[in-house]
Amino acid sequence: MQAKTMEERQQILGQHVQAAVAAGYRIESQPTVMAVVVGGGEKRWMISVDEHGNVAKQQVYAQDSGNDYEQPEIASSDKVAIWLFVAALWIGAITIAIARWG
């Protein structure tokens, strides 16, 4: 599978974010190839696009604001997925920096 350009990944993300907005979600944040959307009941979903154009959607939880809300435990498989996602972002950023500044 051929790697997608950053522009292609952003376009794919844009399509998914537009669909979420059309379904009643609002955009909370949208860096280059991931977004967090918030829907009914303040449910947050992270939508991300990897280097091959695959889209991942995962429910995320707000940080504790000091109230009695207890965040659910994150499964170890989700932790691995999050670490892989963060690593992919760093690799992408480094690759872009090297390409731009040689």
N, C-alpha and C positions, 0 to 999 in steps of 0.2 A: 504494500500500500504506500502510495507516494505521500510525502509530507505536504501539508497545506501551508500556504503563505499566511503571514499574519493577517493580511487583508481578507483572505478567504475565511479564516477562523473568525474574524470579527463579523463578517457578513452572516455566517452560520449562527453565531451568538445573537446577532441582531434579530434574526428571524424568530428564534426561540423566545427572546425577550418580548418582542412584539406580540407573539401569541399569548404569553403570560399576561401582558397588559390588557389584551383584548378579553381575557378570561377574568379580569377584575383585580389582578395583582398590580402593585406599584413597585417601581424600581427603587431599591434602597441604595445600591451602589453598583457601578459598572466600570471596572477597570478594563483593560484591553481584551482579554479572552475569558472572562468570567463575570458573572453578575449575581447579585443577591436581590431576589424579589420577595415582597411581603404580601400575603393574601389575608383572607378572612380569618379572624381569630389570631391575627399577628403571626401566622405560620410563615417562617422564612425558608426559602429554598435557594441553594446555590446552583447556578447553571454554569457549567464550564465546557470549553471545547479544547480537546487535546491536539497535538501536532498532526494527527491524522484526520481531524475533522469529526471525531467521535464526541458526542454530547453526553455529559453526565449531569444528572440532577440529584441533589442530595439535600435533605432537610437539615437546616442548621438552627442553632439555638442562640438567643441573645445572651450576652454576658449578664451575670448576676448584678442587679442594681441595688442590692442591699435589702431586698424584700425577702419573704419566706419561701419564694419559689425555689425549688430544688431541681437542678438540671439533671436530665437522665444521663446515665453512664453511656459513654460512647463505646461501641463494640470495637474489639481489637482490629477486626477487618476494616472498619471505617477509619481507624487511626492510621492504618497502613495506607489506605487510599488517600487520606489527607496528606500524609508525608510525601507520597509519590506525586501528588498534585503540586505541592509546594516545590519539590525538587524540580519538576518539569518547568515551573514558572521561572525558577532561578536559572536553569539551563537555557531557557529561551531568552531571558534577559541578557545573559552573558554572551550568547551567540549573536544577538543583535548588536551588543556593544562592540564585540570584536569585528563584526562586519562593517560597522560604521566608522570605527576609529582605528582599525587595522591592527 
